[in-house]
Amino acid sequence: MSFVEVYDFYWNQNADPRTNNLPFIGSPVLIPLIMFLYLYFVLKSGPEHMKDRKPYNLITFVKCYNVFQILANGYIVQQFISVGWFTEISMFCELPDYSYRPSPYKLSYIMWLGTMLKMIDLIETVIFVLRKKDSQISFLHIYHHLSTLMIAWIMTKYVPVAMASFTLLINCGVHVIMYIYYLFSAFGENAQKLMAPFKPVLTITQMVQFILIIVQNAQAFFPSCPVTKMPSTISIINVIINFYLFYNFYQTRYKLAQKRS
């Protein structure tokens, strides 16, 4: 087989036709290009632009962005529930349904919406750069954003089915909680002091999310669950890395800080 034939087989023929023609999903260039531009701005051009400038305030934009994230993530969670999550669909082994029946077809579209939202999430780091919040631009932060977008893209392109949708469902649910916290914190120092006790809880919530995702994905390897193993393998490896980074952050930021105090 020629390179073109191999490319077409793996990139197009193995992709789900329900989602592969949706914006950004079928192109091998657009999302990687966005990720590259994101890295270039966050690590090079953004800091250089801000080097001799005062940080932008952007507080009104931040509040509006947080409200948008709460509503958008909440909407995606609601839409997943509307196609049967927690009633007809469980976090246990679910056989894939690639049909055009209303519920599975709608679920594939919701996964595309979730992927688009993970792309919009990258704006958060851009805000950090423009506000000179350098301490928040960690390897954990950048890796988490990029890996979440990459996994969402891969799953939406190849396996936009019930079992693979659990990761997006729980991630969007956690983001509702997270951006509610961010919204209140954007209202000044008094609000930040009031919300401070909940900050470690957010990190714990993220780690619980990762454990649930690992448990759910691991079922793909059970003999009683006849589904393709590769998506779960990729997801589990990525989630383990994310868990380690969040756990290390939690230990450094909160546990060691408590011992020092």
FENHURA-V370455 format. One record per residue. N is the residue number from 1. SS is DSSP state (hx for helix, st for strand, lp for the rest). PHI is phi in whole degrees, 0 to 359 (999 if undefined). BURIAL is b if it has 9 or more other C-alpha atoms within 8 Angstrom, else e. Layout:
# FENHURA-V370455
N SS PHI BURIAL
N SS PHI BURIAL
This chain:
# FENHURA-V370455
1 lp 999 e
2 lp 283 e
3 hx 301 e
4 hx 296 e
5 hx 292 e
6 hx 296 b
7 hx 301 b
8 hx 296 b
9 hx 295 b
10 hx 279 b
11 hx 272 e
12 hx 250 b
13 hx 293 e
14 lp 274 e
15 lp 282 b
16 lp 281 b
17 hx 296 e
18 hx 290 b
19 hx 244 b
20 hx 295 b
21 lp 264 e
22 lp 286 b
23 lp 308 e
24 lp 78 e
25 lp 285 b
26 lp 283 b
27 lp 282 e
28 lp 277 e
29 lp 250 e
30 hx 299 e
31 hx 293 b
32 hx 301 e
33 hx 295 e
34 hx 299 e
35 hx 295 b
36 hx 295 e
37 hx 297 e
38 hx 300 b
39 hx 297 b
40 hx 298 b
41 hx 290 b
42 hx 291 b
43 hx 262 e
44 hx 230 b
45 hx 294 b
46 hx 297 b
47 hx 301 b
48 hx 295 e
49 hx 297 e
50 hx 270 b
51 lp 308 e
52 lp 252 e
53 lp 244 e
54 lp 284 e
55 lp 297 e
56 lp 290 e
57 lp 287 e
58 lp 57 e
59 hx 296 e
60 hx 295 e
61 hx 298 e
62 hx 300 b
63 hx 298 b
64 hx 296 e
65 hx 298 e
66 hx 295 b
67 hx 298 b
68 hx 303 e
69 hx 297 b
70 hx 299 b
71 hx 292 b
72 hx 293 b
73 hx 294 b
74 hx 298 b
75 hx 297 e
76 hx 295 b
77 hx 300 b
78 hx 298 e
79 hx 291 b
80 hx 298 b
81 hx 297 b
82 hx 293 e
83 lp 263 b
84 lp 122 b
85 st 297 b
86 lp 76 e
87 lp 240 e
88 lp 270 e
89 st 245 b
90 lp 240 b
91 lp 276 e
92 lp 269 e
93 lp 301 b
94 lp 234 b
95 lp 293 b
96 lp 291 e
97 lp 235 e
98 lp 262 b
99 lp 281 e
100 lp 261 e
101 lp 297 e
102 hx 309 e
103 hx 292 e
104 hx 295 b
105 hx 292 b
106 hx 295 b
107 hx 299 b
108 hx 297 b
109 hx 291 b
110 hx 296 b
111 hx 297 b
112 hx 295 b
113 hx 301 b
114 hx 298 b
115 hx 295 b
116 hx 298 e
117 hx 291 b
118 hx 296 b
119 hx 290 e
120 hx 296 e
121 lp 305 e
122 lp 297 b
123 hx 301 e
124 hx 304 e
125 hx 291 b
126 hx 300 b
127 hx 298 b
128 hx 302 b
129 hx 296 b
130 hx 291 b
131 lp 263 b
132 lp 57 b
133 lp 269 b
134 hx 299 e
135 hx 295 e
136 hx 270 e
137 lp 265 b
138 lp 264 e
139 hx 301 e
140 hx 304 b
141 hx 300 b
142 hx 292 b
143 hx 298 b
144 hx 299 b
145 hx 295 b
146 hx 290 b
147 hx 292 b
148 hx 296 b
149 hx 297 b
150 hx 297 e
151 hx 295 b
152 hx 300 b
153 hx 297 b
154 hx 298 b
155 hx 295 b
156 hx 292 b
157 hx 286 b
158 hx 252 b
159 lp 225 b
160 lp 282 b
161 lp 235 b
162 hx 306 b
163 hx 296 b
164 hx 285 b
165 hx 281 b
166 hx 301 b
167 hx 300 e
168 hx 293 b
169 hx 301 b
170 hx 289 b
171 hx 296 b
172 hx 293 b
173 hx 298 b
174 hx 295 b
175 hx 292 b
176 hx 301 b
177 hx 297 b
178 hx 298 b
179 hx 282 b
180 hx 295 b
181 hx 299 b
182 hx 298 b
183 hx 298 b
184 hx 297 b
185 hx 293 b
186 lp 284 b
187 lp 264 b
188 lp 104 e
189 hx 296 e
190 hx 298 e
191 hx 294 b
192 hx 295 b
193 hx 296 e
194 hx 294 e
195 hx 272 b
196 hx 308 e
197 hx 299 e
198 hx 273 e
199 hx 298 e
200 hx 298 b
201 hx 296 e
202 hx 298 b
203 hx 294 b
204 hx 298 b
205 hx 299 b
206 hx 299 b
207 hx 292 b
208 hx 298 e
209 hx 304 b
210 hx 295 b
211 hx 297 b
212 hx 299 e
213 hx 295 b
214 hx 297 b
215 hx 300 e
216 hx 293 b
217 hx 290 b
218 hx 297 b
219 hx 295 b
220 hx 297 b
221 hx 266 e
222 lp 286 e
223 lp 302 e
224 lp 278 e
225 lp 240 b
226 lp 279 e
227 lp 236 e
228 lp 295 e
229 lp 270 e
230 hx 301 e
231 hx 302 b
232 hx 292 b
233 hx 299 b
234 hx 298 b
235 hx 297 b
236 hx 296 b
237 hx 301 e
238 hx 296 b
239 hx 292 b
240 hx 298 b
241 hx 298 e
242 hx 299 b
243 hx 299 b
244 hx 300 e
245 hx 295 b
246 hx 291 b
247 hx 295 b
248 hx 297 e
249 hx 298 e
250 hx 297 b
251 hx 296 b
252 hx 288 b
253 hx 284 e
254 hx 249 b
255 hx 291 b
256 hx 293 b
257 hx 295 b
258 hx 294 e
259 hx 294 e
260 hx 292 e
261 lp 279 e
